[in-house]
Amino acid sequence: MQSRTGDSDNIIFIGKKPAMSYVLACVTQFNRNQETVVLKARGRAISHAVDVAEVVRNKFVRDAEVRDIKIATEIIDGESGEKLNVSSIEIVLGKKQ
Amino acid sequence: MQSRTGDSDNIIFIGKKPAMSYVLACVTQFNRNQETVVLKARGRAISHAVDVAEVVRNKFVRDAEVRDIKIATEIIDGESGEKLNVSSIEIVLGKKQ
């Protein structure tokens, strides 16, 4: 399944940068013959991750498809040490077989 | 699959209200013996929809699980009549069998 560049290379963490920087990262991974690219995001960046997946799939890597989407709740440390629940998403994009 | 209350009852559109109002709507549907509840959201509300699904599943309807998640791009009319692409999500929650 994985290409020779290894397992963790194909995970892209979506944060606050403009969507196009993540789209570019994603396209680069596919061009390096990664078979799948995983987009991960938490909290408000979740909407952003869906935008990135849709732009990649519709505009740049036309033979990519959504293989799997998982949602979960992660517990993170808040600013004053308290525990916070935050939703997360994982979108697996892959080349159509 | 559907209960006697009909097909469209089980769709909840997630917008800008507080998450708990959608959680309540969702719990109400399950209590009316709906087998599945579908959460739909567009744009920034996508993160909100994931939050609602996670709260319902983890806190209120412990025997609910995520059955399916789909993402898509919808074309909507902008304020000055132009066409805008907006990402959307559809999360299907269902009672565990």
N, CA and C atoms of all chains as a GROMACS GRO file, in nm:
protein
  582
    1MET      N    1   0.082  -0.121   0.000
    1MET     CA    2   0.000   0.000   0.000
    1MET      C    3   0.086   0.127   0.000
    2GLN      N    4   0.182   0.135   0.094
    2GLN     CA    5   0.261   0.257   0.108
    2GLN      C    6   0.373   0.260   0.005
    3SER      N    7   0.409   0.381  -0.035
    3SER     CA    8   0.522   0.395  -0.127
    3SER      C    9   0.652   0.391  -0.047
    4ARG      N   10   0.762   0.395  -0.117
    4ARG     CA   11   0.890   0.385  -0.047
    4ARG      C   12   0.921   0.505   0.042
    5THR      N   13   0.847   0.614   0.028
    5THR     CA   14   0.877   0.731   0.112
    5THR      C   15   0.830   0.712   0.256
    6GLY      N   16   0.765   0.600   0.285
    6GLY     CA   17   0.733   0.570   0.425
    6GLY      C   18   0.592   0.606   0.464
    7ASP      N   19   0.556   0.565   0.586
    7ASP     CA   20   0.418   0.572   0.631
    7ASP      C   21   0.367   0.711   0.668
    8SER      N   22   0.450   0.785   0.742
    8SER     CA   23   0.400   0.907   0.804
    8SER      C   24   0.400   1.025   0.708
    9ASP      N   25   0.473   1.013   0.599
    9ASP     CA   26   0.481   1.120   0.502
    9ASP      C   27   0.346   1.160   0.446
   10ASN      N   28   0.255   1.063   0.443
   10ASN     CA   29   0.130   1.092   0.373
   10ASN      C   30   0.022   1.151   0.463
   11ILE      N   31   0.059   1.193   0.585
   11ILE     CA   32  -0.038   1.259   0.672
   11ILE      C   33  -0.017   1.410   0.665
   12ILE      N   34  -0.124   1.483   0.638
   12ILE     CA   35  -0.116   1.628   0.634
   12ILE      C   36  -0.206   1.685   0.742
   13PHE      N   37  -0.150   1.760   0.835
   13PHE     CA   38  -0.228   1.822   0.941
   13PHE      C   39  -0.279   1.957   0.895
   14ILE      N   40  -0.410   1.972   0.894
   14ILE     CA   41  -0.471   2.096   0.844
   14ILE      C   42  -0.485   2.194   0.960
   15GLY      N   43  -0.429   2.314   0.943
   15GLY     CA   44  -0.439   2.416   1.047
   15GLY      C   45  -0.495   2.545   0.990
   16LYS      N   46  -0.428   2.656   1.021
   16LYS     CA   47  -0.484   2.787   0.986
   16LYS      C   48  -0.424   2.849   0.861
   17LYS      N   49  -0.332   2.778   0.795
   17LYS     CA   50  -0.277   2.835   0.671
   17LYS      C   51  -0.386   2.841   0.563
   18PRO      N   52  -0.360   2.919   0.455
   18PRO     CA   53  -0.459   2.921   0.347
   18PRO      C   54  -0.478   2.780   0.288
   19ALA      N   55  -0.601   2.748   0.248
   19ALA     CA   56  -0.632   2.615   0.196
   19ALA      C   57  -0.533   2.571   0.088
   20MET      N   58  -0.492   2.665   0.002
   20MET     CA   59  -0.408   2.626  -0.111
   20MET      C   60  -0.272   2.571  -0.069
   21SER      N   61  -0.221   2.608   0.048
   21SER     CA   62  -0.092   2.549   0.088
   21SER      C   63  -0.108   2.402   0.121
   22TYR      N   64  -0.224   2.365   0.178
   22TYR     CA   65  -0.249   2.223   0.207
   22TYR      C   66  -0.281   2.146   0.079
   23VAL      N   67  -0.352   2.214  -0.013
   23VAL     CA   68  -0.381   2.150  -0.142
   23VAL      C   69  -0.250   2.117  -0.212
   24LEU      N   70  -0.157   2.213  -0.210
   24LEU     CA   71  -0.027   2.193  -0.274
   24LEU      C   72   0.048   2.076  -0.209
   25ALA      N   73   0.047   2.070  -0.075
   25ALA     CA   74   0.114   1.961  -0.002
   25ALA      C   75   0.056   1.827  -0.045
   26CYS      N   76  -0.074   1.825  -0.060
   26CYS     CA   77  -0.147   1.704  -0.096
   26CYS      C   78  -0.113   1.659  -0.238
   27VAL      N   79  -0.114   1.754  -0.331
   27VAL     CA   80  -0.081   1.724  -0.470
   27VAL      C   81   0.063   1.673  -0.480
   28THR      N   82   0.153   1.736  -0.402
   28THR     CA   83   0.294   1.694  -0.401
   28THR      C   84   0.307   1.548  -0.357
   29GLN      N   85   0.233   1.510  -0.253
   29GLN     CA   86   0.236   1.371  -0.206
   29GLN      C   87   0.191   1.275  -0.315
   30PHE      N   88   0.082   1.309  -0.383
   30PHE     CA   89   0.034   1.220  -0.490
   30PHE      C   90   0.136   1.212  -0.603
   31ASN      N   91   0.201   1.325  -0.632
   31ASN     CA   92   0.301   1.325  -0.739
   31ASN      C   93   0.425   1.243  -0.703
   32ARG      N   94   0.445   1.222  -0.572
   32ARG     CA   95   0.556   1.135  -0.527
   32ARG      C   96   0.512   0.989  -0.521
   33ASN      N   97   0.402   0.961  -0.588
   33ASN     CA   98   0.349   0.825  -0.599
   33ASN      C   99   0.296   0.769  -0.468
   34GLN      N  100   0.261   0.855  -0.374
   34GLN     CA  101   0.186   0.807  -0.258
   34GLN      C  102   0.053   0.758  -0.310
   35GLU      N  103   0.011   0.643  -0.264
   35GLU     CA  104  -0.119   0.593  -0.309
   35GLU      C  105  -0.233   0.658  -0.234
   36THR      N  106  -0.208   0.690  -0.105
   36THR     CA  107  -0.311   0.756  -0.025
   36THR      C  108  -0.251   0.877   0.048
   37VAL      N  109  -0.335   0.976   0.071
   37VAL     CA  110  -0.296   1.091   0.152
   37VAL      C  111  -0.404   1.110   0.258
   38VAL      N  112  -0.361   1.128   0.384
   38VAL     CA  113  -0.455   1.142   0.494
   38VAL      C  114  -0.455   1.287   0.543
   39LEU      N  115  -0.573   1.349   0.543
   39LEU     CA  116  -0.586   1.485   0.596
   39LEU      C  117  -0.641   1.476   0.737
   40LYS      N  118  -0.574   1.539   0.833
   40LYS     CA  119  -0.622   1.538   0.972
   40LYS      C  120  -0.646   1.680   1.019
   41ALA      N  121  -0.755   1.700   1.093
   41ALA     CA  122  -0.785   1.834   1.144
   41ALA      C  123  -0.864   1.823   1.273
   42ARG      N  124  -0.857   1.929   1.353
   42ARG     CA  125  -0.932   1.936   1.478
   42ARG      C  126  -1.010   2.066   1.486
   43GLY      N  127  -1.121   2.064   1.559
   43GLY     CA  128  -1.197   2.187   1.586
   43GLY      C  129  -1.240   2.257   1.459
   44ARG      N  130  -1.221   2.388   1.456
   44ARG     CA  131  -1.269   2.466   1.341
   44ARG      C  132  -1.200   2.433   1.212
   45ALA      N  133  -1.080   2.375   1.220
   45ALA     CA  134  -1.006   2.341   1.097
   45ALA      C  135  -1.072   2.226   1.022
   46ILE      N  136  -1.172   2.161   1.084
   46ILE     CA  137  -1.241   2.049   1.020
   46ILE      C  138  -1.304   2.093   0.887
   47SER      N  139  -1.373   2.208   0.888
   47SER     CA  140  -1.436   2.259   0.764
   47SER      C  141  -1.328   2.281   0.658
   48HIS      N  142  -1.218   2.334   0.702
   48HIS     CA  143  -1.103   2.362   0.616
   48HIS      C  144  -1.052   2.232   0.550
   49ALA      N  145  -1.046   2.124   0.628
   49ALA     CA  146  -0.997   1.996   0.576
   49ALA      C  147  -1.090   1.944   0.466
   50VAL      N  148  -1.221   1.962   0.486
   50VAL     CA  149  -1.317   1.918   0.384
   50VAL      C  150  -1.298   2.001   0.256
   51ASP      N  151  -1.278   2.133   0.273
   51ASP     CA  152  -1.250   2.218   0.156
   51ASP      C  153  -1.127   2.169   0.081
   52VAL      N  154  -1.020   2.140   0.154
   52VAL     CA  155  -0.895   2.095   0.091
   52VAL      C  156  -0.919   1.966   0.013
   53ALA      N  157  -0.987   1.869   0.076
   53ALA     CA  158  -1.015   1.741   0.010
   53ALA      C  159  -1.095   1.763  -0.118
   54GLU      N  160  -1.196   1.850  -0.111
   54GLU     CA  161  -1.282   1.874  -0.227
   54GLU      C  162  -1.207   1.943  -0.341
   55VAL      N  163  -1.122   2.040  -0.306
   55VAL     CA  164  -1.046   2.110  -0.410
   55VAL      C  165  -0.946   2.015  -0.477
   56VAL      N  166  -0.877   1.933  -0.396
   56VAL     CA  167  -0.781   1.837  -0.451
   56VAL      C  168  -0.851   1.743  -0.550
   57ARG      N  169  -0.962   1.688  -0.505
   57ARG     CA  170  -1.036   1.588  -0.580
   57ARG      C  171  -1.101   1.646  -0.707
   58ASN      N  172  -1.154   1.768  -0.697
   58ASN     CA  173  -1.227   1.826  -0.810
   58ASN      C  174  -1.139   1.902  -0.909
   59LYS      N  175  -1.026   1.955  -0.860
   59LYS     CA  176  -0.950   2.045  -0.947
   59LYS      C  177  -0.810   1.994  -0.982
   60PHE      N  178  -0.743   1.923  -0.891
   60PHE     CA  179  -0.602   1.896  -0.913
   60PHE      C  180  -0.567   1.749  -0.935
   61VAL      N  181  -0.631   1.660  -0.864
   61VAL     CA  182  -0.601   1.516  -0.880
   61VAL      C  183  -0.733   1.448  -0.914
   62ARG      N  184  -0.770   1.457  -1.042
   62ARG     CA  185  -0.904   1.415  -1.083
   62ARG      C  186  -0.930   1.267  -1.063
   63ASP      N  187  -0.822   1.188  -1.052
   63ASP     CA  188  -0.843   1.044  -1.029
   63ASP      C  189  -0.833   1.009  -0.880
   64ALA      N  190  -0.842   1.109  -0.794
   64ALA     CA  191  -0.845   1.082  -0.649
   64ALA      C  192  -0.990   1.071  -0.602
   65GLU      N  193  -1.009   0.988  -0.502
   65GLU     CA  194  -1.143   0.972  -0.445
   65GLU      C  195  -1.132   0.966  -0.293
   66VAL      N  196  -1.245   0.989  -0.225
   66VAL     CA  197  -1.246   0.978  -0.079
   66VAL      C  198  -1.259   0.830  -0.045
   67ARG      N  199  -1.158   0.775   0.022
   67ARG     CA  200  -1.161   0.633   0.059
   67ARG      C  201  -1.233   0.611   0.190
   68ASP      N  202  -1.211   0.704   0.285
   68ASP     CA  203  -1.267   0.684   0.418
   68ASP      C  204  -1.269   0.817   0.492
   69ILE      N  205  -1.369   0.834   0.576
   69ILE     CA  206  -1.374   0.952   0.664
   69ILE      C  207  -1.408   0.903   0.804
   70LYS      N  208  -1.327   0.945   0.901
   70LYS     CA  209  -1.356   0.909   1.041
   70LYS      C  210  -1.367   1.036   1.123
   71ILE      N  211  -1.459   1.037   1.218
   71ILE     CA  212  -1.462   1.147   1.313
   71ILE      C  213  -1.440   1.091   1.453
   72ALA      N  214  -1.386   1.174   1.542
   72ALA     CA  215  -1.357   1.129   1.677
   72ALA      C  216  -1.353   1.248   1.772
   73THR      N  217  -1.341   1.218   1.900
   73THR     CA  218  -1.324   1.324   2.000
   73THR      C  219  -1.187   1.305   2.063
   74GLU      N  220  -1.108   1.411   2.065
   74GLU     CA  221  -0.976   1.404   2.129
   74GLU      C  222  -0.977   1.490   2.254
   75ILE      N  223  -0.903   1.447   2.354
   75ILE     CA  224  -0.893   1.526   2.478
   75ILE      C  225  -0.760   1.599   2.477
   76ILE      N  226  -0.766   1.730   2.479
   76ILE     CA  227  -0.641   1.807   2.476
   76ILE      C  228  -0.632   1.892   2.604
   77ASP      N  229  -0.508   1.939   2.635
   77ASP     CA  230  -0.489   2.025   2.752
   77ASP      C  231  -0.521   2.168   2.716
   78GLY      N  232  -0.611   2.228   2.792
   78GLY     CA  233  -0.645   2.369   2.771
   78GLY      C  234  -0.535   2.459   2.823
   79GLU      N  235  -0.551   2.590   2.802
   79GLU     CA  236  -0.446   2.686   2.839
   79GLU      C  237  -0.414   2.686   2.988
   80SER      N  238  -0.517   2.666   3.072
   80SER     CA  239  -0.491   2.668   3.216
   80SER      C  240  -0.487   2.524   3.272
   81GLY      N  241  -0.446   2.428   3.187
   81GLY     CA  242  -0.424   2.292   3.234
   81GLY      C  243  -0.548   2.205   3.241
   82GLU      N  244  -0.665   2.262   3.210
   82GLU     CA  245  -0.786   2.181   3.214
   82GLU      C  246  -0.796   2.093   3.089
   83LYS      N  247  -0.881   1.990   3.098
   83LYS     CA  248  -0.897   1.899   2.984
   83LYS      C  249  -1.012   1.949   2.896
   84LEU      N  250  -0.989   1.954   2.767
   84LEU     CA  251  -1.093   1.997   2.674
   84LEU      C  252  -1.122   1.885   2.574
   85ASN      N  253  -1.250   1.869   2.541
   85ASN     CA  254  -1.287   1.778   2.434
   85ASN      C  255  -1.287   1.855   2.302
   86VAL      N  256  -1.223   1.800   2.202
   86VAL     CA  257  -1.227   1.865   2.072
   86VAL      C  258  -1.252   1.759   1.965
   87SER      N  259  -1.340   1.792   1.872
   87SER     CA  260  -1.372   1.697   1.765
   87SER      C  261  -1.258   1.695   1.663
   88SER      N  262  -1.241   1.579   1.600
   88SER     CA  263  -1.138   1.570   1.497
   88SER      C  264  -1.191   1.492   1.377
   89ILE      N  265  -1.126   1.510   1.265
   89ILE     CA  266  -1.165   1.438   1.143
   89ILE      C  267  -1.040   1.384   1.075
   90GLU      N  268  -1.058   1.273   1.005
   90GLU     CA  269  -0.949   1.212   0.930
   90GLU      C  270  -1.009   1.175   0.794
   91ILE      N  271  -0.958   1.236   0.689
   91ILE     CA  272  -1.009   1.209   0.554
   91ILE      C  273  -0.901   1.137   0.475
   92VAL      N  274  -0.930   1.017   0.429
   92VAL     CA  275  -0.832   0.941   0.350
   92VAL      C  276  -0.863   0.957   0.201
   93LEU      N  277  -0.772   1.020   0.129
   93LEU     CA  278  -0.786   1.032  -0.017
   93LEU      C  279  -0.696   0.928  -0.083
   94GLY      N  280  -0.746   0.867  -0.190
   94GLY     CA  281  -0.664   0.768  -0.261
   94GLY      C  282  -0.688   0.774  -0.410
   95LYS      N  283  -0.589   0.730  -0.486
   95LYS     CA  284  -0.606   0.722  -0.631
   95LYS      C  285  -0.706   0.613  -0.665
   96LYS      N  286  -0.796   0.643  -0.761
   96LYS     CA  287  -0.890   0.541  -0.807
   96LYS      C  288  -0.813   0.425  -0.868
   97GLN      N  289  -0.856   0.304  -0.839
   97GLN     CA  290  -0.784   0.185  -0.887
   97GLN      C  291  -0.812   0.161  -1.033
   98MET      N  292  -3.637   0.022   0.700
   98MET     CA  293  -3.538   0.112   0.758
   98MET      C  294  -3.603   0.232   0.827
   99GLN      N  295  -3.692   0.302   0.756
   99GLN     CA  296  -3.751   0.423   0.810
   99GLN      C  297  -3.865   0.390   0.906
  100SER      N  298  -3.882   0.476   1.006
  100SER     CA  299  -3.996   0.458   1.096
  100SER      C  300  -4.120   0.518   1.031
  101ARG      N  301  -4.232   0.504   1.099
  101ARG     CA  302  -4.356   0.555   1.040
  101ARG      C  303  -4.363   0.707   1.030
  102THR      N  304  -4.269   0.778   1.095
  102THR     CA  305  -4.275   0.924   1.085
  102THR      C  306  -4.224   0.977   0.951
  103GLY      N  307  -4.176   0.887   0.864
  103GLY     CA  308  -4.144   0.930   0.729
  103GLY      C  309  -3.996   0.959   0.706
  104ASP      N  310  -3.963   0.984   0.579
  104ASP     CA  311  -3.824   0.991   0.537
  104ASP      C  312  -3.750   1.118   0.576
  105SER      N  313  -3.815   1.233   0.556
  105SER     CA  314  -3.743   1.359   0.566
  105SER      C  315  -3.730   1.407   0.710
  106ASP      N  316  -3.806   1.352   0.799
  106ASP     CA  317  -3.801   1.391   0.940
  106ASP      C  318  -3.664   1.372   1.001
  107ASN      N  319  -3.592   1.274   0.949
  107ASN     CA  320  -3.468   1.241   1.018
  107ASN      C  321  -3.347   1.319   0.967
  108ILE      N  322  -3.369   1.424   0.886
  108ILE     CA  323  -3.258   1.509   0.841
  108ILE      C  324  -3.253   1.636   0.926
  109ILE      N  325  -3.136   1.665   0.982
  109ILE     CA  326  -3.121   1.785   1.062
  109ILE      C  327  -3.015   1.873   0.996
  110PHE      N  328  -3.055   1.995   0.958
  110PHE     CA  329  -2.961   2.088   0.896
  110PHE      C  330  -2.891   2.169   1.004
  111ILE      N  331  -2.760   2.157   1.007
  111ILE     CA  332  -2.682   2.226   1.110
  111ILE      C  333  -2.644   2.366   1.062
  112GLY      N  334  -2.680   2.466   1.143
  112GLY     CA  335  -2.646   2.604   1.107
  112GLY      C  336  -2.575   2.672   1.220
  113LYS      N  337  -2.618   2.793   1.255
  113LYS     CA  338  -2.543   2.875   1.350
  113LYS      C  339  -2.596   2.872   1.492
  114LYS      N  340  -2.702   2.795   1.516
  114LYS     CA  341  -2.752   2.786   1.655
  114LYS      C  342  -2.649   2.716   1.744
  115PRO      N  343  -2.664   2.728   1.876
  115PRO     CA  344  -2.573   2.655   1.965
  115PRO      C  345  -2.581   2.505   1.940
  116ALA      N  346  -2.470   2.436   1.953
  116ALA     CA  347  -2.463   2.293   1.926
  116ALA      C  348  -2.574   2.216   2.001
  117MET      N  349  -2.603   2.258   2.124
  117MET     CA  350  -2.697   2.180   2.204
  117MET      C  351  -2.839   2.178   2.145
  118SER      N  352  -2.877   2.280   2.069
  118SER     CA  353  -3.011   2.273   2.010
  118SER      C  354  -3.019   2.164   1.904
  119TYR      N  355  -2.910   2.145   1.831
  119TYR     CA  356  -2.909   2.037   1.731
  119TYR      C  357  -2.896   1.900   1.799
  120VAL      N  358  -2.819   1.896   1.908
  120VAL     CA  359  -2.807   1.772   1.984
  120VAL      C  360  -2.945   1.728   2.033
  121LEU      N  361  -3.020   1.825   2.086
  121LEU     CA  362  -3.154   1.798   2.135
  121LEU      C  363  -3.245   1.747   2.022
  122ALA      N  364  -3.239   1.812   1.907
  122ALA     CA  365  -3.320   1.770   1.792
  122ALA      C  366  -3.288   1.626   1.755
  123CYS      N  367  -3.161   1.594   1.760
  123CYS     CA  368  -3.112   1.462   1.722
  123CYS      C  369  -3.161   1.355   1.822
  124VAL      N  370  -3.147   1.386   1.951
  124VAL     CA  371  -3.191   1.294   2.055
  124VAL      C  372  -3.342   1.270   2.044
  125THR      N  373  -3.416   1.379   2.015
  125THR     CA  374  -3.562   1.368   1.999
  125THR      C  375  -3.598   1.272   1.886
  126GLN      N  376  -3.527   1.282   1.774
  126GLN     CA  377  -3.552   1.191   1.661
  126GLN      C  378  -3.529   1.046   1.702
  127PHE      N  379  -3.419   1.020   1.771
  127PHE     CA  380  -3.391   0.882   1.814
  127PHE      C  381  -3.498   0.833   1.911
  128ASN      N  382  -3.546   0.922   1.998
  128ASN     CA  383  -3.649   0.884   2.094
  128ASN      C  384  -3.783   0.855   2.026
  129ARG      N  385  -3.802   0.910   1.904
  129ARG     CA  386  -3.922   0.879   1.826
  129ARG      C  387  -3.903   0.753   1.743
  130ASN      N  388  -3.804   0.676   1.780
  130ASN     CA  389  -3.775   0.548   1.714
  130ASN      C  390  -3.726   0.560   1.572
  131GLN      N  391  -3.673   0.678   1.535
  131GLN     CA  392  -3.602   0.684   1.408
  131GLN      C  393  -3.481   0.593   1.421
  132GLU      N  394  -3.457   0.514   1.317
  132GLU     CA  395  -3.340   0.426   1.324
  132GLU      C  396  -3.212   0.501   1.288
  133THR      N  397  -3.225   0.598   1.196
  133THR     CA  398  -3.109   0.678   1.157
  133THR      C  399  -3.143   0.827   1.163
  134VAL      N  400  -3.044   0.908   1.188
  134VAL     CA  401  -3.058   1.053   1.183
  134VAL      C  402  -2.944   1.106   1.098
  135VAL      N  403  -2.977   1.195   1.002
  135VAL     CA  404  -2.876   1.248   0.911
  135VAL      C  405  -2.849   1.394   0.945
  136LEU      N  406  -2.722   1.426   0.971
  136LEU     CA  407  -2.683   1.564   0.996
  136LEU      C  408  -2.623   1.621   0.869
  137LYS      N  409  -2.675   1.737   0.824
  137LYS     CA  410  -2.621   1.799   0.703
  137LYS      C  411  -2.570   1.938   0.736
  138ALA      N  412  -2.456   1.975   0.678
  138ALA     CA  413  -2.401   2.108   0.704
  138ALA      C  414  -2.318   2.154   0.584
  139ARG      N  415  -2.304   2.285   0.572
  139ARG     CA  416  -2.223   2.343   0.466
  139ARG      C  417  -2.124   2.443   0.524
  140GLY      N  418  -2.012   2.460   0.455
  140GLY     CA  419  -1.915   2.564   0.493
  140GLY      C  420  -1.865   2.549   0.635
  141ARG      N  421  -1.864   2.662   0.708
  141ARG     CA  422  -1.808   2.659   0.843
  141ARG      C  423  -1.887   2.576   0.940
  142ALA      N  424  -2.015   2.551   0.908
  142ALA     CA  425  -2.098   2.471   0.997
  142ALA      C  426  -2.056   2.324   0.998
  143ILE      N  427  -1.966   2.285   0.907
  143ILE     CA  428  -1.922   2.146   0.900
  143ILE      C  429  -1.858   2.102   1.031
  144SER      N  430  -1.771   2.187   1.088
  144SER     CA  431  -1.706   2.154   1.217
  144SER      C  432  -1.812   2.135   1.326
  145HIS      N  433  -1.911   2.222   1.320
  145HIS     CA  434  -2.023   2.219   1.413
  145HIS      C  435  -2.100   2.086   1.404
  146ALA      N  436  -2.120   2.037   1.283
  146ALA     CA  437  -2.192   1.911   1.262
  146ALA      C  438  -2.115   1.794   1.323
  147VAL      N  439  -1.983   1.797   1.309
  147VAL     CA  440  -1.900   1.691   1.368
  147VAL      C  441  -1.910   1.697   1.521
  148ASP      N  442  -1.908   1.819   1.577
  148ASP     CA  443  -1.926   1.834   1.722
  148ASP      C  444  -2.059   1.774   1.767
  149VAL      N  445  -2.167   1.806   1.695
  149VAL     CA  446  -2.300   1.757   1.732
  149VAL      C  447  -2.302   1.604   1.729
  150ALA      N  448  -2.249   1.546   1.621
  150ALA     CA  449  -2.246   1.400   1.609
  150ALA      C  450  -2.169   1.337   1.725
  151GLU      N  451  -2.056   1.396   1.760
  151GLU     CA  452  -1.973   1.340   1.867
  151GLU      C  453  -2.040   1.352   2.003
  152VAL      N  454  -2.106   1.465   2.028
  152VAL     CA  455  -2.174   1.483   2.157
  152VAL      C  456  -2.291   1.384   2.169
  153VAL      N  457  -2.368   1.371   2.062
  153VAL     CA  458  -2.482   1.278   2.064
  153VAL      C  459  -2.433   1.136   2.094
  154ARG      N  460  -2.331   1.095   2.021
  154ARG     CA  461  -2.280   0.959   2.028
  154ARG      C  462  -2.212   0.931   2.164
  155ASN      N  463  -2.139   1.028   2.216
  155ASN     CA  464  -2.063   1.004   2.340
  155ASN      C  465  -2.141   1.032   2.468
  156LYS      N  466  -2.241   1.121   2.460
  156LYS     CA  467  -2.306   1.163   2.584
  156LYS      C  468  -2.452   1.126   2.595
  157PHE      N  469  -2.527   1.127   2.483
  157PHE     CA  470  -2.672   1.116   2.495
  157PHE      C  471  -2.732   0.988   2.440
  158VAL      N  472  -2.680   0.940   2.329
  158VAL     CA  473  -2.734   0.817   2.269
  158VAL      C  474  -2.617   0.721   2.255
  159ARG      N  475  -2.586   0.653   2.367
  159ARG     CA  476  -2.463   0.574   2.373
  159ARG      C  477  -2.463   0.455   2.278
  160ASP      N  478  -2.582   0.415   2.232
  160ASP     CA  479  -2.584   0.303   2.138
  160ASP      C  480  -2.592   0.353   1.992
  161ALA      N  481  -2.562   0.481   1.970
  161ALA     CA  482  -2.558   0.533   1.833
  161ALA      C  483  -2.415   0.524   1.780
  162GLU      N  484  -2.404   0.503   1.650
  162GLU     CA  485  -2.272   0.497   1.587
  162GLU      C  486  -2.276   0.573   1.455
  163VAL      N  487  -2.160   0.609   1.404
  163VAL     CA  488  -2.153   0.676   1.275
  163VAL      C  489  -2.163   0.569   1.168
  164ARG      N  490  -2.269   0.575   1.086
  164ARG     CA  491  -2.289   0.475   0.981
  164ARG      C  492  -2.215   0.514   0.854
  165ASP      N  493  -2.217   0.644   0.822
  165ASP     CA  494  -2.159   0.687   0.696
  165ASP      C  495  -2.130   0.837   0.702
  166ILE      N  496  -2.023   0.878   0.636
  166ILE     CA  497  -1.995   1.021   0.622
  166ILE      C  498  -1.963   1.047   0.477
  167LYS      N  499  -2.030   1.148   0.418
  167LYS     CA  500  -2.001   1.185   0.280
  167LYS      C  501  -1.965   1.332   0.275
  168ILE      N  502  -1.870   1.367   0.190
  168ILE     CA  503  -1.843   1.509   0.167
  168ILE      C  504  -1.867   1.538   0.020
  169ALA      N  505  -1.902   1.663  -0.009
  169ALA     CA  506  -1.932   1.701  -0.146
  169ALA      C  507  -1.910   1.850  -0.163
  170THR      N  508  -1.921   1.895  -0.289
  170THR     CA  509  -1.915   2.039  -0.318
  170THR      C  510  -2.050   2.079  -0.375
  171GLU      N  511  -2.111   2.182  -0.317
  171GLU     CA  512  -2.238   2.232  -0.369
  171GLU      C  513  -2.215   2.369  -0.432
  172ILE      N  514  -2.291   2.398  -0.536
  172ILE     CA  515  -2.281   2.530  -0.601
  172ILE      C  516  -2.399   2.614  -0.555
  173ILE      N  517  -2.371   2.724  -0.489
  173ILE     CA  518  -2.480   2.809  -0.442
  173ILE      C  519  -2.469   2.947  -0.505
  174ASP      N  520  -2.579   3.024  -0.503
  174ASP     CA  521  -2.579   3.160  -0.557
  174ASP      C  522  -2.526   3.256  -0.453
  175GLY      N  523  -2.423   3.330  -0.490
  175GLY     CA  524  -2.367   3.431  -0.399
  175GLY      C  525  -2.458   3.553  -0.391
  176GLU      N  526  -2.420   3.649  -0.307
  176GLU     CA  527  -2.505   3.766  -0.283
  176GLU      C  528  -2.528   3.849  -0.408
  177SER      N  529  -2.427   3.857  -0.494
  177SER     CA  530  -2.445   3.936  -0.616
  177SER      C  531  -2.469   3.846  -0.737
  178GLY      N  532  -2.530   3.731  -0.713
  178GLY     CA  533  -2.573   3.645  -0.823
  178GLY      C  534  -2.467   3.554  -0.879
  179GLU      N  535  -2.342   3.566  -0.829
  179GLU     CA  536  -2.236   3.479  -0.882
  179GLU      C  537  -2.248   3.339  -0.821
  180LYS      N  538  -2.183   3.243  -0.884
  180LYS     CA  539  -2.186   3.105  -0.837
  180LYS      C  540  -2.070   3.080  -0.740
  181LEU      N  541  -2.099   3.022  -0.628
  181LEU     CA  542  -1.994   2.991  -0.530
  181LEU      C  543  -1.989   2.842  -0.505
  182ASN      N  544  -1.868   2.789  -0.492
  182ASN     CA  545  -1.852   2.650  -0.449
  182ASN      C  546  -1.846   2.646  -0.297
  183VAL      N  547  -1.924   2.559  -0.236
  183VAL     CA  548  -1.916   2.545  -0.091
  183VAL      C  549  -1.914   2.395  -0.057
  184SER      N  550  -1.825   2.360   0.036
  184SER     CA  551  -1.816   2.219   0.076
  184SER      C  552  -1.932   2.184   0.166
  185SER      N  553  -1.973   2.058   0.161
  185SER     CA  554  -2.081   2.013   0.248
  185SER      C  555  -2.047   1.876   0.306
  186ILE      N  556  -2.115   1.843   0.416
  186ILE     CA  557  -2.094   1.713   0.479
  186ILE      C  558  -2.229   1.653   0.514
  187GLU      N  559  -2.236   1.523   0.514
  187GLU     CA  560  -2.356   1.450   0.552
  187GLU      C  561  -2.310   1.338   0.645
  188ILE      N  562  -2.355   1.342   0.770
  188ILE     CA  563  -2.315   1.240   0.867
  188ILE      C  564  -2.438   1.158   0.903
  189VAL      N  565  -2.433   1.028   0.878
  189VAL     CA  566  -2.546   0.941   0.911
  189VAL      C  567  -2.518   0.871   1.044
  190LEU      N  568  -2.603   0.901   1.143
  190LEU     CA  569  -2.594   0.834   1.272
  190LEU      C  570  -2.702   0.726   1.279
  191GLY      N  571  -2.670   0.612   1.335
  191GLY     CA  572  -2.771   0.506   1.346
  191GLY      C  573  -2.753   0.429   1.476
  192LYS      N  574  -2.862   0.368   1.522
  192LYS     CA  575  -2.852   0.284   1.641
  192LYS      C  576  -2.773   0.158   1.608
  193LYS      N  577  -2.687   0.117   1.701
  193LYS     CA  578  -2.615  -0.008   1.681
  193LYS      C  579  -2.712  -0.124   1.675
  194GLN      N  580  -2.687  -0.216   1.585
  194GLN     CA  581  -2.779  -0.330   1.564
  194GLN      C  582  -2.761  -0.433   1.676
   0.00000   0.00000   0.00000
